[in-house]
Amino acid sequence: MALSAALARTHLLRGSLRPAGFAAAVSPLSYRSHRQLCGTPTANEPSAAGPWDEAEAEIFRDVEPVVNLVKDIIHSRRYRNGGFLSPDEEKVVTEKLLSHHPRAEEKIGCGLDGIMVDRHPQFNSRCLFVVRTNGDLEDFSYHKCLRAYLQEKYPSYADRFLKKHLVEKRSKLFRVQKKATMDSLPAGQSPGS
């Protein structure tokens, strides 16, 4: 009996599952009180973070580096209009975004020669383009790629995450900080001068 009580106490302090003889050794009330004092929820109590908060944090850790990279590529002076991405950045954009586009095969077409940053002819904003091996260009939306990725990987939380962080303007994830782009430089001035 002393061994059972000692094991129950050890498991209680470590916060692990209760052994079979635990109910006789420690009352549920004292177990619940101990767990509350330790800040660990009991099985009957929801955690403070909750499933949505945990999922949102996981999604952020997953997509934030890629989103920040794309925002930097599109909105910084690192790439001039018509500039091809470096091989490392092209690999990230291709694997983490383009491969998840709903029409990825159609966008890539006969083969991928590179990824380029340029002004969209219709919307006059900078965006990413697939450069095919035959020289054709095809623009693609990294937002569509990200939506499809999130729907596939986080189906239970994707809609809520996208509504909160893509649709609502107060989210920092997709907000672009004011940076000088190539077009905001005075005529004849190059980046870094």
Secondary structure, DSSP 8 states (H G I E B T S, - for coil): -HHHHHHHHHHHHHT----TTHHHHS-HHHHHHHHHHTT---TTS--SSHHHHHHHHHHHHHHHHHHHHHHHHHHSSSS-TTEE--HHHHHHHHHHTGGGSTTHHHHHTT-EEEEEEEE-TTT-SEEEEEEETTS-EEEE-HHHHHHHHHHHH-TTTHHHHHIIIIISTT-SSS-------GGGS-TT--TT-
